[in-house]
């Protein structure tokens, strides 16, 4: 076991060193390598392939199986490209990061941060790390951080996210929301990923592409508690890099009904996904928790 653990750490360190070395590569070169690696990992990562296809079958029953497979393969390509692009996020200069990540709505976001508390709702598009790290060059903010089991990957990801403006990274825990509220009340914009299945506790079931999905109503509750404005932060992958789309504040949000607010966010998220379905993280088990009496879909 000790030998296996040591080998895994060595492999991880080697992979990190190789990826870091790509920070000076052109975007087209990283993309070509990602396309090649994706054709391999599509067969190697069978479990993730199955999860992605299951999600797509649930959410798009009207699609042909060929379209679902093509979309899932696109997800693999974009995911691996995003991983290779972390070379710039981890080792590139600020100028290199901003060359790779462009912004739409930057000026209005900067003005909003001067006058209001802000929650950036950043769903799981594959470019969310690129968008989040690039945002740190604009303003110091806060976000939740999930500690990785592999210490090499954990340090690499953590250090990359801390490079600019020294953002507040709050480890996910039972007391994390207290830290989030404290950060918002200190006027630190909060970068929040709302679309993961965290179990039935504290979640509500609302439809996501017609399938009941356990969803934390945290955006609505945080906005109501702190008076924060809520905007979307959608990271779009482009041939040249990424575009971080920062929306205007949501109107009539929050309401007195946190479940209705959460459903609204899911419905708006669906519209973003339909524009680029192969850029959404279908490889995570979005429907892991089922309503009482329903069997597992995975």
Backbone bond lengths (Angstrom), bond angles and torsions (degrees), N, CA, C in turn:
res aa  C-N    CA-C-N  psi(-1)  N-CA   C-N-CA  omega(-1)  CA-C   N-CA-C  phi
1 X - - - 1.476 - - 1.528 111.35 -
2 X 1.368 115.57 -42.89 1.456 119.80 -179.92 1.521 110.78 -63.77
3 X 1.356 116.73 -40.35 1.458 120.43 178.84 1.525 110.96 -64.27
4 X 1.332 116.81 -40.23 1.468 121.39 179.94 1.523 109.97 -64.90
5 X 1.339 116.45 -41.88 1.465 120.79 179.41 1.526 110.71 -64.08
6 X 1.335 115.97 -42.22 1.466 120.01 179.18 1.524 110.90 -64.48
7 X 1.336 116.41 -39.07 1.467 120.73 178.60 1.529 110.60 -65.10
8 X 1.335 116.52 -42.14 1.469 120.68 178.95 1.529 111.07 -61.42
9 X 1.335 116.19 -41.12 1.466 119.86 178.99 1.526 110.71 -65.67
10 X 1.335 116.39 -39.86 1.460 120.52 179.34 1.529 110.24 -64.12
11 X 1.329 116.11 -43.91 1.470 120.31 178.44 1.523 110.39 -62.45
12 X 1.338 116.31 -42.16 1.461 120.83 -179.73 1.525 111.07 -62.63
13 X 1.347 116.36 -45.19 1.468 120.41 179.73 1.528 110.70 -62.93
14 X 1.333 116.26 -38.26 1.461 120.62 179.34 1.527 110.60 -65.78
15 X 1.337 116.07 -43.74 1.466 120.34 179.40 1.524 111.47 -63.18
16 X 1.331 116.36 -42.57 1.460 120.50 178.95 1.524 110.23 -62.10
17 X 1.331 116.63 -43.88 1.468 120.67 179.92 1.525 110.83 -62.75
18 X 1.333 116.64 -41.25 1.464 120.26 179.54 1.526 111.42 -65.33
19 X 1.334 116.04 -45.11 1.468 119.17 -179.93 1.521 110.67 -65.51
20 X 1.332 117.14 -43.74 1.461 120.20 178.77 1.527 111.68 -57.18
21 X 1.321 115.92 -32.89 1.460 120.63 -179.61 1.510 113.55 -69.45
22 X 1.334 117.40 -10.34 1.467 121.21 -179.01 1.529 113.01 -90.00
23 X 1.331 116.73 3.60 1.472 118.93 -175.83 1.523 112.35 -61.69
24 X 1.337 116.94 -25.70 1.457 119.75 179.39 1.521 113.81 -93.30
25 X 1.332 117.16 -0.84 1.461 120.74 -179.95 1.523 110.25 -71.92
26 X 1.315 115.68 155.52 1.457 120.55 171.45 1.530 109.25 -72.98
27 X 1.330 115.37 153.24 1.464 119.81 179.49 1.526 111.49 -57.91
28 X 1.315 117.23 -39.73 1.463 120.51 -179.13 1.520 111.71 -62.65
29 X 1.328 117.16 -34.11 1.464 120.21 179.98 1.527 111.08 -70.42
30 X 1.342 116.75 -42.69 1.470 119.16 177.50 1.523 110.25 -64.71
31 X 1.326 116.72 -37.04 1.462 120.43 -179.54 1.524 111.21 -66.09
32 X 1.329 116.99 -42.47 1.469 120.12 178.90 1.529 110.78 -62.36
33 X 1.338 116.51 -42.87 1.462 119.23 178.32 1.528 110.56 -64.49
34 X 1.324 117.10 -40.29 1.469 120.74 179.39 1.526 110.84 -61.86
35 X 1.308 117.17 -40.43 1.466 120.71 179.83 1.524 110.75 -63.26
36 X 1.334 115.88 -38.26 1.468 119.18 178.09 1.528 110.63 -68.24
37 X 1.340 116.52 -48.27 1.464 119.88 -178.24 1.526 111.70 -63.13
38 X 1.330 116.30 -33.28 1.470 119.82 -179.78 1.515 111.26 -64.83
39 X 1.325 116.54 -36.06 1.468 119.37 179.58 1.520 111.48 -64.88
40 X 1.340 116.32 -25.27 1.464 121.03 177.39 1.529 110.69 -84.40
41 X 1.343 116.25 -49.79 1.467 119.70 -175.69 1.524 112.22 -67.19
42 X 1.317 117.66 -22.71 1.474 120.14 176.12 1.533 110.16 -55.62
43 X 1.315 117.19 -36.29 1.457 121.74 -179.96 1.528 112.11 -90.85
44 X 1.325 116.82 -31.45 1.466 120.22 -177.51 1.530 111.03 -74.63
45 X 1.330 117.34 -43.97 1.471 121.13 -176.60 1.530 109.89 -90.63
46 X 1.313 114.65 68.33 1.468 120.50 -174.29 1.524 112.19 -62.87
47 X 1.338 116.94 -37.73 1.467 119.87 -177.72 1.523 110.52 -64.69
48 X 1.337 116.80 -45.17 1.467 120.07 179.67 1.523 111.01 -67.34
49 X 1.314 116.54 -35.36 1.462 120.32 176.26 1.530 110.26 -61.55
50 X 1.333 115.71 -43.77 1.466 120.03 -179.76 1.520 110.82 -64.48
51 X 1.338 117.42 -42.33 1.471 120.81 -179.93 1.527 110.29 -62.34
52 X 1.328 116.49 -45.80 1.462 120.32 -178.87 1.527 111.07 -60.59
53 X 1.310 116.72 -45.76 1.464 119.86 -178.74 1.523 111.23 -68.30
54 X 1.331 117.42 -36.28 1.472 120.29 176.78 1.528 110.21 -62.05
55 X 1.328 116.71 -46.28 1.464 120.50 179.06 1.525 111.27 -60.12
56 X 1.320 116.30 -43.99 1.461 120.18 -178.26 1.533 111.33 -67.55
57 X 1.317 117.54 -35.12 1.472 120.10 177.19 1.524 110.69 -66.91
58 X 1.344 116.51 -38.24 1.454 120.16 179.18 1.532 111.20 -68.88
59 X 1.319 116.56 -43.15 1.462 121.00 -173.15 1.521 113.18 -84.01
60 X 1.333 116.71 -26.36 1.468 119.61 -176.96 1.529 110.34 -131.92
61 X 1.335 117.11 64.32 1.467 119.36 -179.07 1.527 112.76 -64.30
62 X 1.345 116.49 -19.75 1.469 119.99 -178.88 1.530 111.99 -81.25
63 X 1.338 117.44 -13.73 1.464 120.52 179.58 1.532 110.42 -75.08
64 X 1.316 115.63 154.62 1.460 119.65 171.02 1.525 108.81 -73.73
65 X 1.324 116.87 157.07 1.461 120.07 178.24 1.527 109.97 -63.45
66 X 1.311 117.11 -34.18 1.471 120.16 178.34 1.526 110.88 -61.13
67 X 1.333 117.18 -42.11 1.463 120.10 179.72 1.521 110.95 -66.14
68 X 1.344 116.05 -38.46 1.471 118.93 178.99 1.525 110.50 -65.73
69 X 1.333 117.85 -41.08 1.463 121.27 179.15 1.527 109.92 -65.41
70 X 1.321 117.50 -43.42 1.469 120.62 179.26 1.530 110.97 -62.23
71 X 1.341 116.23 -39.26 1.461 119.92 178.67 1.516 110.64 -66.79
72 X 1.330 117.05 -43.77 1.464 120.64 179.73 1.529 111.15 -62.93
73 X 1.316 117.42 -40.31 1.461 120.02 176.79 1.526 110.71 -63.76
74 X 1.327 116.47 -36.52 1.455 120.00 175.68 1.514 112.10 -63.14
75 X 1.334 116.39 -37.38 1.466 120.67 176.64 1.527 109.89 -60.84
76 X 1.316 117.24 -44.69 1.466 120.96 179.18 1.527 110.43 -60.92
77 X 1.335 116.89 -44.03 1.467 119.61 179.41 1.527 111.01 -61.71
78 X 1.318 116.40 -45.57 1.465 119.90 -178.07 1.523 112.43 -69.17
79 X 1.336 116.37 -35.82 1.463 119.66 177.65 1.530 111.51 -63.91
80 X 1.320 116.04 -45.32 1.460 119.04 -178.78 1.523 110.36 -68.98
81 X 1.323 116.57 -37.69 1.460 118.14 175.99 1.520 110.79 -61.58
82 X 1.327 116.80 -42.27 1.467 120.22 177.89 1.521 110.92 -61.04
83 X 1.339 116.50 -38.05 1.466 119.66 178.56 1.531 110.53 -64.31
84 X 1.330 117.15 -43.54 1.462 120.41 179.10 1.529 111.01 -68.07
85 X 1.324 116.69 -34.14 1.465 120.36 178.38 1.523 111.89 -67.94
86 X 1.327 116.88 -14.60 1.463 119.54 174.98 1.528 111.45 -63.48
87 X 1.323 116.69 -16.32 1.463 119.28 175.66 1.521 110.19 -59.00
88 X 1.336 116.62 -41.73 1.466 120.74 178.80 1.522 109.95 -71.50
89 X 1.335 116.55 -41.18 1.464 120.11 -179.02 1.526 111.14 -65.00
90 X 1.344 116.83 -34.19 1.466 120.86 -176.20 1.518 113.35 -87.67
91 X 1.353 117.02 -32.31 1.464 119.27 -171.80 1.528 113.89 -128.49
92 X 1.313 118.38 -14.46 1.453 120.37 -178.36 1.518 112.10 -72.84
93 X 1.314 115.37 160.60 1.463 120.20 176.03 1.525 109.37 -73.39
94 X 1.323 115.99 167.79 1.468 119.71 176.35 1.524 110.32 -58.21
95 X 1.325 116.84 -39.34 1.463 120.15 179.48 1.525 110.83 -63.63
96 X 1.336 117.88 -38.95 1.465 120.72 178.09 1.525 111.57 -66.04
97 X 1.342 115.76 -40.48 1.469 119.46 178.28 1.528 110.17 -61.67
98 X 1.329 116.70 -44.27 1.458 120.18 -177.30 1.524 112.41 -75.80
99 X 1.315 116.67 -18.03 1.458 119.37 171.45 1.528 110.00 -74.13
100 X 1.338 116.17 -34.17 1.463 120.48 -179.07 1.528 112.06 -81.56
101 X 1.337 116.98 -33.79 1.463 121.35 -175.66 1.527 109.72 -115.87
102 X 1.327 116.29 115.14 1.456 121.61 176.83 1.533 108.81 -100.06
103 X 1.326 116.03 164.67 1.457 120.85 -178.33 1.517 111.25 -123.50
104 X 1.305 114.91 143.18 1.457 122.04 168.52 1.530 106.72 -119.35
105 X 1.329 116.43 120.80 1.460 120.47 -177.08 1.508 113.77 93.19
106 X 1.328 117.57 17.25 1.463 121.81 -176.60 1.524 112.06 -62.45
107 X 1.333 117.15 -45.86 1.466 120.22 -174.98 1.523 111.48 -64.39
108 X 1.346 116.52 -43.90 1.467 118.72 -179.53 1.524 110.90 -67.86
109 X 1.345 116.51 -32.22 1.468 120.58 176.45 1.518 110.50 -65.33
110 X 1.324 117.07 -44.87 1.458 120.69 179.87 1.525 110.84 -61.52
111 X 1.321 117.11 -41.70 1.461 120.70 178.87 1.522 110.85 -65.93
112 X 1.327 116.44 -39.93 1.463 120.80 -179.79 1.522 110.90 -62.83
113 X 1.328 116.61 -40.41 1.457 120.55 -179.36 1.526 112.50 -66.50
114 X 1.325 117.51 -22.88 1.464 121.05 178.85 1.519 112.31 -73.53
115 X 1.333 116.22 -25.49 1.465 119.68 -172.15 1.524 114.33 -118.14
116 X 1.319 117.85 -18.38 1.466 120.22 -172.21 1.518 112.02 -137.01
117 X 1.314 115.34 158.47 1.459 121.88 166.07 1.521 106.65 -76.18
118 X 1.331 117.61 144.25 1.465 120.75 -171.96 1.522 110.86 -135.57
119 X 1.325 115.91 133.77 1.464 123.00 169.45 1.519 107.31 -110.44
120 X 1.333 116.97 120.10 1.467 121.55 176.11 1.518 107.43 -96.24
121 X 1.314 117.13 112.55 1.464 121.60 178.95 1.528 107.42 -84.85
122 X 1.327 116.02 109.66 1.466 122.34 -173.26 1.524 109.52 -118.73
123 X 1.322 117.89 90.19 1.467 120.24 -178.99 1.514 112.34 -69.43
124 X 1.330 115.73 172.15 1.455 122.35 -170.22 1.532 113.56 -79.86
125 X 1.325 115.41 64.88 1.450 119.60 163.70 1.532 107.22 -84.45
126 X 1.333 117.08 152.87 1.462 119.44 -170.45 1.531 112.64 -64.11
127 X 1.332 117.55 -20.71 1.457 120.25 -179.59 1.507 114.74 -91.06
128 X 1.340 117.96 14.44 1.466 119.08 -172.48 1.528 112.69 -64.45
129 X 1.326 118.73 -32.56 1.472 120.30 176.84 1.522 110.84 -68.65
130 X 1.328 115.97 -41.33 1.466 119.56 178.02 1.525 109.95 -60.58
131 X 1.333 116.64 -45.81 1.452 119.88 179.21 1.513 112.58 -64.34
132 X 1.332 116.33 -42.24 1.460 120.21 -177.87 1.516 112.75 -67.70
133 X 1.329 116.99 -43.98 1.462 119.72 -179.58 1.524 110.47 -68.21
134 X 1.324 117.38 -39.62 1.463 119.92 177.95 1.526 111.23 -64.80
135 X 1.326 117.58 -33.60 1.461 120.61 178.07 1.517 111.79 -63.26
136 X 1.340 116.20 -27.73 1.466 119.35 178.33 1.522 112.49 -66.06
137 X 1.332 116.79 -17.07 1.460 119.24 175.24 1.530 111.21 -78.51
138 X 1.330 116.84 -15.27 1.464 121.64 -179.90 1.522 111.09 -94.00
139 X 1.329 116.02 -45.75 1.457 120.61 -172.90 1.531 109.37 -152.48
140 X 1.298 117.06 147.52 1.467 121.22 174.27 1.523 107.96 -77.58
141 X 1.320 116.17 129.26 1.451 119.96 -177.59 1.512 112.25 -135.11
142 X 1.329 115.32 -162.95 1.460 122.13 -179.64 1.523 108.84 -140.35
143 X 1.315 115.97 152.32 1.458 120.98 174.49 1.524 108.77 -157.92
144 X 1.317 115.41 163.68 1.455 121.13 174.80 1.519 109.43 -81.28
145 X 1.329 115.12 151.26 1.458 119.78 -178.38 1.522 109.70 -133.07
146 X 1.335 115.74 125.87 1.464 121.87 177.27 1.528 109.56 -95.15
147 X 1.322 117.30 114.04 1.461 120.96 178.66 1.525 110.13 -63.70
148 X 1.338 116.70 133.15 1.456 122.06 -179.78 1.525 110.25 -87.93
149 X 1.313 116.77 147.68 1.465 120.60 -179.43 1.525 111.66 -69.40
150 X 1.331 116.74 -30.38 1.458 120.99 177.99 1.522 108.33 -86.50
151 X 1.357 118.22 115.95 1.466 120.21 -174.57 1.531 113.93 -63.97
152 X 1.327 117.45 -28.39 1.467 120.56 179.31 1.521 110.28 -69.69
153 X 1.354 116.67 -49.04 1.467 120.64 177.72 1.526 110.19 -63.26
154 X 1.326 116.13 -38.20 1.461 120.42 -177.33 1.535 110.73 -62.71
155 X 1.314 116.94 -47.51 1.469 120.28 -179.70 1.518 111.14 -65.36
156 X 1.330 116.16 -40.74 1.467 120.94 -179.41 1.529 110.61 -60.87
157 X 1.346 116.08 -49.02 1.461 120.18 -178.69 1.526 111.13 -67.23
158 X 1.334 116.41 -42.14 1.458 120.57 -179.03 1.529 111.18 -62.77
159 X 1.320 116.04 -47.72 1.460 120.21 -178.67 1.528 111.60 -62.82
160 X 1.338 116.62 -38.02 1.466 120.20 179.02 1.525 110.72 -63.14
161 X 1.320 116.71 -40.10 1.467 120.58 -177.99 1.523 113.08 -74.75
162 X 1.327 116.45 -17.36 1.470 120.16 -178.64 1.528 112.98 -96.94
163 X 1.318 118.69 0.52 1.466 120.81 -168.44 1.525 113.60 -65.11
164 X 1.320 117.71 -39.16 1.457 120.59 -173.62 1.528 110.69 -115.57
165 X 1.314 116.94 130.25 1.476 124.36 173.70 1.519 114.49 70.10
166 X 1.346 118.09 2.19 1.464 121.01 179.33 1.524 111.92 51.27
167 X 1.333 118.14 59.99 1.468 120.37 -179.26 1.525 112.05 -63.47
168 X 1.316 116.21 157.61 1.460 121.89 177.14 1.528 108.11 -85.54
169 X 1.325 117.12 112.28 1.456 122.28 177.92 1.522 108.21 -103.09
170 X 1.317 115.61 115.35 1.462 121.78 -173.68 1.529 109.49 -100.70
171 X 1.333 118.51 114.57 1.469 119.82 178.76 1.523 110.61 -61.00
172 X 1.320 115.58 138.34 1.457 119.88 178.33 1.525 109.34 -67.20
173 X 1.325 115.32 126.11 1.461 121.52 -179.46 1.520 107.74 -162.24
174 X 1.324 116.16 177.82 1.462 119.76 179.51 1.528 112.23 -65.88
175 X 1.326 116.73 -22.67 1.468 120.35 -178.58 1.529 112.78 -103.46
176 X 1.340 116.54 8.51 1.465 119.76 -174.34 1.527 112.49 -61.32
177 X 1.340 117.62 -37.60 1.457 119.57 -176.06 1.526 111.87 -64.81
178 X 1.322 117.10 -29.19 1.462 119.13 176.13 1.524 110.15 -63.92
179 X 1.332 115.89 -39.64 1.461 120.54 178.04 1.526 110.84 -68.38
180 X 1.331 116.26 -37.32 1.463 120.32 178.13 1.527 110.44 -62.85
181 X 1.321 116.45 -46.20 1.465 120.94 179.49 1.526 110.18 -61.66
182 X 1.329 116.16 -40.50 1.459 120.12 178.70 1.542 110.26 -62.59
183 X 1.333 116.35 -41.53 1.466 120.07 179.85 1.525 110.93 -66.06
184 X 1.335 117.51 -42.73 1.464 120.37 179.36 1.526 110.78 -64.24
185 X 1.313 116.98 -40.93 1.465 119.89 179.78 1.525 111.44 -68.23
186 X 1.340 116.41 -19.73 1.465 120.83 174.18 1.530 110.78 -89.17
187 X 1.356 115.91 9.83 1.471 123.13 177.51 1.520 113.73 66.74
188 X 1.344 116.61 29.01 1.459 120.41 172.20 1.524 108.76 -89.82
189 X 1.329 119.10 121.26 1.470 119.94 176.29 1.526 110.02 -56.82
190 X 1.322 115.37 137.81 1.461 120.69 -175.42 1.522 109.33 -109.08
191 X 1.341 115.58 119.33 1.467 123.53 -178.59 1.521 107.34 -92.84
192 X 1.334 116.54 108.56 1.466 120.32 -168.39 1.517 111.64 -122.12
193 X 1.343 115.59 131.52 1.463 123.06 178.26 1.532 108.08 -101.69
194 X 1.324 118.88 103.83 1.460 120.70 -168.31 1.523 115.33 -92.59
195 X 1.336 118.26 -10.32 1.457 120.59 -163.61 1.524 113.25 -107.08
196 X 1.323 115.82 52.10 1.454 121.35 173.01 1.519 109.01 -121.94
197 X 1.319 115.62 153.87 1.459 121.74 178.05 1.527 108.00 -88.40
198 X 1.340 116.44 107.18 1.463 121.28 -179.89 1.526 111.94 -104.09
199 X 1.337 116.24 21.01 1.448 119.73 178.98 1.518 112.32 91.27
200 X 1.329 115.11 172.10 1.460 120.40 -174.56 1.531 112.74 -72.13
201 X 1.328 117.19 -30.03 1.458 120.09 -177.66 1.529 110.49 -62.60
202 X 1.297 115.84 127.04 1.470 124.08 178.92 1.525 113.98 69.20
203 X 1.335 118.01 1.76 1.463 121.18 179.34 1.517 110.88 -98.60
204 X 1.324 115.15 162.43 1.456 121.48 169.98 1.523 106.81 -121.89
205 X 1.334 116.78 150.79 1.456 120.41 176.84 1.522 108.85 -93.08
206 X 1.324 115.65 117.14 1.460 122.08 176.05 1.522 107.91 -132.93
207 X 1.311 117.62 151.45 1.469 119.81 -177.71 1.526 112.59 -66.82
208 X 1.316 114.34 141.70 1.457 122.73 171.07 1.519 105.56 -132.37
209 X 1.326 116.49 108.14 1.460 122.20 -170.48 1.533 111.01 52.56
210 X 1.319 115.98 40.75 1.454 121.55 174.96 1.509 115.49 83.34
211 X 1.337 117.33 -0.79 1.467 121.21 -179.55 1.525 108.49 -111.21
212 X 1.333 116.82 130.74 1.453 120.37 179.27 1.534 109.87 -62.48
213 X 1.345 116.14 124.91 1.461 121.09 -175.85 1.523 109.54 -127.84
214 X 1.322 116.61 129.01 1.458 121.16 176.05 1.531 108.38 -66.67
215 X 1.320 116.22 119.39 1.465 121.33 -172.20 1.519 109.57 -136.67
216 X 1.323 116.33 130.31 1.464 119.68 176.77 1.531 110.00 -71.83
217 X 1.328 118.68 128.81 1.469 121.27 178.74 1.529 111.63 -84.47
218 X 1.328 116.13 33.57 1.454 121.76 -168.29 1.523 113.02 -70.93
219 X 1.337 117.32 -32.89 1.463 119.20 -178.65 1.524 109.92 -60.96
220 X 1.325 115.86 -48.52 1.460 120.78 179.70 1.523 111.45 -61.62
221 X 1.323 116.60 -45.49 1.465 120.41 -176.71 1.525 111.55 -67.60
222 X 1.334 117.30 -41.46 1.466 120.19 178.96 1.528 111.23 -65.73
223 X 1.334 115.71 -42.09 1.463 119.11 -179.86 1.524 111.03 -63.85
224 X 1.324 116.20 -39.32 1.469 119.96 179.95 1.522 110.93 -69.40
225 X 1.323 116.37 -39.08 1.456 121.18 -176.32 1.526 112.29 -71.98
226 X 1.335 116.42 -36.79 1.464 120.44 -173.33 1.522 113.91 -105.68
227 X 1.337 116.70 -12.06 1.458 118.94 -176.22 1.516 113.22 75.77
228 X 1.328 117.22 18.53 1.465 121.40 -177.42 1.524 111.12 -74.33
229 X 1.327 115.21 147.04 1.453 121.82 169.08 1.517 108.52 -79.73
230 X 1.325 116.71 146.65 1.461 121.16 -178.24 1.525 109.28 -115.14
231 X 1.334 115.70 128.54 1.463 120.67 176.56 1.526 109.05 -129.23
232 X 1.315 115.57 160.74 1.458 120.83 172.49 1.521 109.71 -88.91
233 X 1.339 116.12 143.86 1.456 122.61 170.64 1.522 107.94 -126.84
234 X 1.325 116.43 93.84 1.463 121.69 -174.92 1.523 109.64 -103.01
235 X 1.327 116.29 118.71 1.466 121.83 -178.38 1.526 109.52 -93.47
236 X 1.318 115.85 106.82 1.458 121.07 179.98 1.526 110.38 -94.63
237 X 1.328 116.99 132.17 1.450 122.17 174.49 1.523 109.24 -84.89
238 X 1.329 116.27 130.89 1.460 121.63 179.10 1.528 108.60 -126.18
239 X 1.326 118.55 166.19 1.466 119.50 177.05 1.523 112.88 -58.87
240 X 1.344 116.91 -29.41 1.457 120.49 -177.22 1.526 113.18 -88.20
241 X 1.309 117.57 -16.58 1.464 121.19 -176.58 1.514 110.56 158.30
242 X 1.344 115.77 -114.49 1.455 121.08 -178.93 1.529 109.61 -143.76
243 X 1.318 115.16 153.22 1.460 121.30 170.08 1.519 107.56 -124.49
244 X 1.319 116.46 123.25 1.454 121.74 177.44 1.521 107.38 -94.74
245 X 1.337 115.50 111.15 1.457 121.50 -178.58 1.532 108.85 -91.65
246 X 1.321 116.88 113.37 1.460 122.71 178.97 1.519 108.31 -106.08
247 X 1.317 115.82 117.67 1.459 120.27 -173.64 1.524 111.76 -84.44
248 X 1.315 115.18 171.70 1.457 120.69 168.97 1.533 108.21 -73.37
249 X 1.324 118.51 160.83 1.466 119.94 178.12 1.532 111.49 -57.77
250 X 1.325 115.83 140.58 1.456 120.71 178.00 1.527 109.68 -63.67
251 X 1.309 116.36 136.44 1.455 120.78 178.11 1.526 110.11 -84.40
252 X 1.324 115.38 147.52 1.471 121.92 178.23 1.529 111.68 53.46
253 X 1.327 115.03 45.48 1.457 121.22 179.66 1.524 108.64 -142.70
254 X 1.336 117.26 130.82 1.459 128.29 1.93 1.525 111.33 -84.19
255 X 1.329 115.06 167.49 1.458 121.58 171.83 1.528 108.22 -106.71
256 X 1.305 116.30 -172.20 1.465 120.38 177.67 1.528 111.95 -80.12
257 X 1.344 117.47 -4.75 1.462 122.60 -176.47 1.527 108.87 -114.61
258 X 1.335 116.84 97.96 1.469 120.85 -177.06 1.522 112.09 -64.91
259 X 1.328 117.43 -32.64 1.466 120.05 178.58 1.521 110.86 -67.32
260 X 1.324 116.70 -43.01 1.465 120.36 177.84 1.526 110.63 -64.15
261 X 1.323 116.90 -38.17 1.462 120.49 177.78 1.528 110.72 -63.84
262 X 1.326 116.09 -40.29 1.461 120.76 -179.12 1.528 110.47 -67.85
263 X 1.325 116.68 -39.65 1.461 120.51 175.21 1.522 110.44 -61.45
264 X 1.325 116.63 -42.21 1.475 119.86 178.38 1.522 111.07 -59.08
265 X 1.328 117.02 -43.99 1.464 119.83 179.44 1.529 110.73 -61.97
266 X 1.329 117.62 -42.12 1.461 120.35 177.42 1.520 111.40 -60.84
267 X 1.331 116.46 -42.19 1.458 120.06 -179.12 1.521 111.89 -66.02
268 X 1.325 116.87 -39.17 1.455 119.24 177.60 1.527 110.73 -70.15
269 X 1.322 116.57 -37.52 1.457 120.31 176.83 1.529 111.00 -60.74
270 X 1.312 116.72 -39.87 1.467 120.60 178.55 1.520 111.05 -55.78
271 X 1.319 117.25 -40.52 1.463 120.86 -178.74 1.528 111.35 -66.02
272 X 1.330 116.78 -37.61 1.461 119.75 176.53 1.531 110.28 -66.18
273 X 1.324 116.49 -42.29 1.465 120.97 -177.76 1.523 110.79 -63.77
274 X 1.325 117.00 -39.36 1.467 120.54 -178.11 1.526 111.82 -61.48
275 X 1.321 117.58 -25.19 1.463 120.22 178.06 1.523 111.38 -72.54
276 X 1.325 116.64 -34.81 1.477 121.57 -177.35 1.527 109.39 -143.07
277 X 1.319 118.52 68.89 1.478 119.53 -175.02 1.522 113.74 -62.59
278 X 1.328 118.64 -24.11 1.465 120.06 -179.61 1.524 112.41 -84.92
279 X 1.339 117.01 5.69 1.464 120.09 176.59 1.523 112.46 -107.42
280 X 1.317 116.96 0.94 1.463 120.45 179.09 1.519 109.58 -94.69
281 X 1.315 116.62 149.10 1.467 122.03 -173.61 1.527 110.71 -81.26
282 X 1.315 115.64 73.98 1.464 120.53 179.25 1.523 112.04 -71.79
283 X 1.318 117.61 -7.51 1.468 120.65 -178.13 1.520 112.97 -80.41
284 X 1.346 118.90 -3.72 1.461 118.57 175.79 1.530 109.30 -98.43
285 X 1.301 115.74 153.40 1.476 121.11 -173.28 1.535 109.69 -81.75
286 X 1.303 115.27 78.80 1.461 120.74 -176.39 1.523 112.20 -64.04
287 X 1.323 117.85 -26.47 1.465 121.70 -176.05 1.529 111.59 -113.64
288 X 1.317 115.28 33.37 1.470 120.81 -178.40 1.520 111.14 -61.02
289 X 1.326 117.40 -46.45 1.467 121.69 -179.90 1.517 109.04 -88.89
290 X 1.330 116.35 127.16 1.448 120.56 -178.24 1.526 110.60 -110.95
291 X 1.329 116.82 151.63 1.454 118.80 172.53 1.532 110.62 -56.75
292 X 1.292 115.96 153.29 1.457 121.51 -176.12 1.537 110.76 -52.59
293 X 1.328 113.83 128.33 1.458 119.94 178.14 1.517 114.96 94.71
294 X 1.341 117.54 -13.11 1.465 120.03 179.39 1.525 109.82 -90.82
295 X 1.343 117.25 139.23 1.469 119.98 -179.59 1.528 111.42 -77.05
296 X 1.327 115.96 163.97 1.453 121.36 176.94 1.526 109.66 -63.64
297 X 1.313 116.34 143.22 1.463 120.36 178.09 1.522 111.36 -94.43
298 X 1.338 116.72 -8.14 1.459 120.37 -178.11 1.525 111.76 -107.12
